[in-house]
Amino acid sequence: MPSTLSPRIRATCEVFAIFLRLGLTSFGGPVAHIGYFRREFVERRRWLDDAAFTDLVGLCQFLPGPASSQTGFSIGLLRGGWLGGLAAWCGFTLPSALLLLVFAVIAPNLDGPVGAGLIHGLKLVAVAVVSQAVWDMARRLCPDRRRAAIALAAMAALAVLTTVYAQLIVIACGAVLGSIYCRAQLPERTIGTTQPAHEFRVPRIVGVIALALFCALLFGLPILEQLTNNQAVQVFDGFYRSGALVFGGGHVVLPLLQQQTVATGWVAPGDFLAGYGAAQAVPGPLFTFAAFLGWMTQVPSHWAGALLALVGIFLPGLLLVLATLPFWQALRARPSMAAILSGVNAAVVGLLAAALYSPVWTSAVRSSVDFTIATVGFFLLTRWKIPPLWVVVLCALAGMAEIVVAHA
């Protein structure tokens, strides 16, 4: 028995260590996280190839919930099984959640140009990271005119659509266009070819159970809330519903969170905005903002509220990944799916390119100095292959120096 458990434990520890480092250094929001993941697991460790990784990203973008966390959970599942998936989620999520809880305590002492410069420098890091991801993925996934046209069409659609379902619509249209126009462009080896190293070993019965549990909680929690009138159930239900009904993740979840916390009187408007600002400065998924809000609800206590909110907002997205992975793995192995996945991949490139402009570029680059810092970061990542952690440090220091000099 020990001989069978030892490799699994080693793999779990490896997954946790890697995702803990990513959780401490992955600044810039969900789009930037995809860039960090690709650099770590496709280029450096080769746990997945580019096609399998982008297929997985397309799937997670298609589902409700935080796409970067769902992608990380799936990669952990691939490497270390159930324990690996849990280790990946904990390693990537807990650093930002704990930092936001610390912020709730020390927030009054973080005013001034140094704090503003630090946040600004971290936003410039995101510009460099997302630019690298768009550049690398476009070269690999849009090698011909038809797939490049799908990516450009996705960018144009995202510039026009204002609905929260815009990303879902774009990916669905990419699948349709790929099935129509990309069949002749694909080599004999299809994008969907399954390799043993890339199998997500999730039984179909587990997928069915996960989907049933997702639906049971979505429709059952409001009934339980009415029957018990328990505040803890109300908090968990509010955050679970926010995580279950938001497509695109990231900033899109904020209106739902505001409705669940500010409109109900659980969190003051000023506290909500302060926590949102802090969430932009910490690494890891933006959904950990829920931990800050849960702490502020004090239901039934600070720590319990934070835990209920954190688990509540992430659980539906993880359940949906488990529900779809077994069937997705089988579908992507069929040659007939290759053209569809090719179109989805091209649409994901367009989605990343659109996000590079807004909100990443528009919220960070405000002057020629900002442009220079972001460009230097981009070339450090792409040409000199500098580790992302050092690029984060350099851009953060440059942003601080820029703001401090401006206030001098």
N, C-alpha and C positions, 0 to 999 in steps of 0.2 A: 504493500500500500504506500509506504513512504516514497518508493521509487516513482510511482505514478503521480504523486502529489507534488514532488519537488520541482519538476519542470513547470508545472502550472503556477506554483507559487513564485518561481523565478520570473516567469513571464508577467505575472501580475505586478510584481515589484518593479520590473522594467517599465511597464506601461505607466504605472503610477509616477515613477520618477520623471519620465519624459513629459507627461501631461502636467505634472506639478511645475516643471520648469516653464512650459508653455503658458500655464495659468499665471505665472509670475511675470512673464515678459511679453505676452500677446496683447499689445495695445492696438486700438484702432477700430474696434467693432467687428461684427460678424464677417464682413467682406475681407478685412485684413486677416482675420483668423484663418480663413480658407487659404490665404497666401502662406501663412506660417505653417499650416498643416501640410500643404503641398511641398513646401521646402523640406520639411522634416521627414515626412513619410513616403514621398515619391522620389525626391531627388537624393536625399541623404541616406535613408534607411532602406528604401525600396521595398517597403511592406506592400505597396500597391503600385501598379503601373498607372500612367497618366489617364488612360481611358477608364479604368475601374474607379479611380479616384473621382474623376469628373462625373461619371455615372452616379456615384454615391452622392456627390454634392447636388446634382440635379434632382435626385430623389428627395433629399432633405429640404431643398428649396421648395419642392412641390407640396410638402406636408406642412401642416400647422406646427408652430413651435420654433425654438431657436435653432436655426440651421447649423451653425457652427458646433453647438453642443451635441446635436444629433449626429453630425459627422464624426466628431471625436468619440462619442459613445460607440458608434459602429466600428471605428478603427480599433478601439480597445477590445471590442467583442471579437473582431477578426483575429487579433493577436493572442488574447488571453482568455477567451471564452467569457462566461458570465462575470467572473471575478475581474477580468480585464476590462470589460465594459463599465463596471461599477468603479474600478480604480481610475479609469480615464475620466469619468464624469467627476469624481471627487477631486482628482488632481487639478483638473481644469477649472472647476467651479469654486472650490473653497477659498483660494487666495483672494479673489475679488470680493466674495461675500464677506470674509473676515475684515478686509480692508474697509469696506463700506460700513461695517458695524463699528470699527474704530473711528471712522469719520463722524459717525453719529455722536461720538463722545468729544472729539477734539475739533469739531468744525469751527467753533468761534475763534480759534487761534490760527486759522489758515488764510486769513485775508492778506492782501498786499500784492505788490508786483511780482515777488518771487513765486508765489503760488499760482498766479495767473500765467506767468511765463512757463512754468512747468507744464501746466495743462496745454498751453499752446504748442510747446515743443512736442508733446506726445501726439497731438493731432497731426503735426507735420510728419511724424513717423508713419502714421497711417497712410498718408499720401504716398510715401516711398514704397511701403509694403504692398499696397493695393496696385500701384503702377507696375511693380515687378510681377505680380500675379497676373494682371491683364496681359502684359507683354508676353510672358512665357506661355500662357494658356492659348492666346490667340495664334501664336506660331504653330502650336502643336494641334490645335483642335479646329482651326479654320484655314487649312492649307490650300483650299480651292475657292473659286469664286462663289459657288453656291452656298457653302457654309459661311463664308465671309458675309454674304448677302443676308443670311439668316441672323447673324450677329448684329449687323447694322440695322436690320428691321426691328430686332429686339430693343436696341437702343432708342430708335425712333418711337416705338410704341410706349416705352417707359417715359419718354419725354412728354407724351400726350396724355396718357392715362393717369387719372388722379385717384382711382379706387384703391383700397387697401389690398385688393386681390390682383393688382397689376402684375406682380411677379408670377403668380399662379397662371394668369392668362398668357403671359409671354412664354413660359415654359411649355404650356399646353400647345400653343401655336407653333413653337419650335419643333415639338414632336410631330405635329401634322405636316409641317413643311418638310421635315426630314424624311418622313415616310413617302412623300411625293417626289421630292427632287434629289435626294441623296443616294438612292440605290445604286445608280451608275457610277458614283464617285468613290465607292468603297472598294478596297482591295479584297482579295479572297478571304483573308483573315478578318473576321467581323469584329466590331468593337465589343460586341457582347460575348465573345468567346470566354468561357470560364476556365480559369486556371486553378489548380488545387490550392495554391498559396493564397488565392483571393476568395475562397469560399467562406461565406458567413454561415456557420453551422447552427442555424436556428430552425428547429423542427416546425413544420406547418401547424401542428397542434398548438405550439407555443404562440404562433402568430394569431391564431383564432382566439386563444384565451386572452392575449393582450388586447385585441380589438374589443372583445366582450367586456373586459375590465374598464377600458377607456369609456365605452358607452354607458356602462353601469354607473361610473362615477359622475359622468357628465349629466346624466338625467336623474341619478339617485341622490346626489348631494343636496340639490334644492329641496327635495322631498324630506330628507333627513333634517335639514335645517328648519323646515316648517314644523316638523314633529317635535323636535327637541328644543328649538329656540336657543341653541348653544352658540356662543360667540366664537369658540374655536372652530366649529364646523362652518360658520359663516366666513371666517377668514380663509380657511382652506378652500372652500367652494369658490370664493371670489377670485383667488389667485389661480386655481385650477381652471376656471372658466376663461380667464385671461390667456393662459397658456394654450388652451384648447382651441380657441376661436380666432387666433391671430395668424395670418399668413405673412411670411416675409421676416418675422422676428425683428430683433433690434429695436429701432425707434418706433416701429409700427405699434408695438405693444403699449406705448406710453398713454395714448388716449384711454385704452381699456383700464390700465392701472389707475389713472386719475379718476375714472368713473367709479372704480371699486373702492378707492381709499379716500380721496378728497371729497367726492360728492356724498359719501356716506358719513363723513365727519370723523373717520378714523385717523386721518393725517391732515395737519394744517397745510394750506397751500404753500406757504413759505418753506416749510420743511420738505415738501414734495419737490420743489424746484431746487433746493439746496442738494438734496440727495441725487437728483438727476444730473446736476453739474458734477458731483463727485463721481458718478458712474461713468462719465466721459473720461475721467483721469486715471481710472484704475484699469489694469489688464483684465483679460477674461471676458466672459459673456455679459452683455448688458442686462440680461434677465436677472442677474444677481442683485439688481436694484430692488427686487422684491424682498430680499433679506433686510435691507434698510427700512423699507416700508413696513414689513412685518414687525421689526423691532419697535418702530414708532407706534404701532397699534397697541402694544403692551397687552395683547390678548393671547393666552391668559397671563403671560408675563413677557418681558423683553425677549428672552432667549427662545421661549416656546413660540412666540409670534413670528420671530425670524425663521425658525425651522419650518413651521407650517407654511409660511409664504414661499420659502425657497423650494421645498419639496413640491408644493402645490403647483407652482408655475412651470417646473421642469417635467413633472411626471407625465402629463398628457403627450408631450412631444416624444418622450422616450418610449412610451407605450405604442405610439403610432409607428415608430421605427421598427420595433419588434414585430408589429402586426404586418408590416409590408416587406421586410427583408427576406423572409423565406420565399415569397412569391416573386419578388424582384430578382432574386438570384436565379430562379428557374427561367424567368422571362428573358433576362439579358443573355442567357446561354443560347437562345434561338437565333439563327441567322436572320430571321425575318425582323428581329428587333434591332438589328444593327443600324439601319437607316433612321429609325425613330430616335435611338439614343444619340446618333450623330447629330440630328437636328436639335435635340435637347442640349447636348454639349455646346453647340454653337450659340444657342440662346443663353446659356449660362455665361459664356464669354461676353455677350452683349449686356447681360445683367450686371456683371462685374464692372464693365466699362462705364455703364450709366451711373453706378454707385460711386465710381471713382470721381466723377464730377460732383454729384450731389448724393449724400451730404459730405463726402470726405473732402473734396477740393474746396467747395464753397465755404465750409466751416473752418478751414485751416489756412488757406493761402490768401493773404490779405495785402501783400506787398511784394516787391521784388526781392527783398531779403528772405521772405517766406519761401518764395519760389526757388531761390538759390539753395536754401537749407534742404528742401524736399528733393531737389535734383541731385544734390550731393549724396543724400541718403539713398536715392534710387541707384546711382552708379556704384556706391559702396556695396550694395546688395547684389547687383547684377554683374558688374565687371570685376570687382575685387573680391567678391564672395565673402565679405565681412559677416561674421555671425550677427543675427538680428539684435541680440542683446546689446552689443556695442553700438550698433546704429541707433537703438533706442536711447542709450546714454548720451551719445553725441548730439542727437537732435534735441533731446530734452535740455541739455546744457545750452545749446545754441538758442532755443526758444526762451529760456530764462534770461540769457544775456541780452537778447533783443528787447524784451519787455522792460528789464531793469534799466538799460540804457535809455529807452524811450521815456521812462519816468524820472530820469536823473535831472 
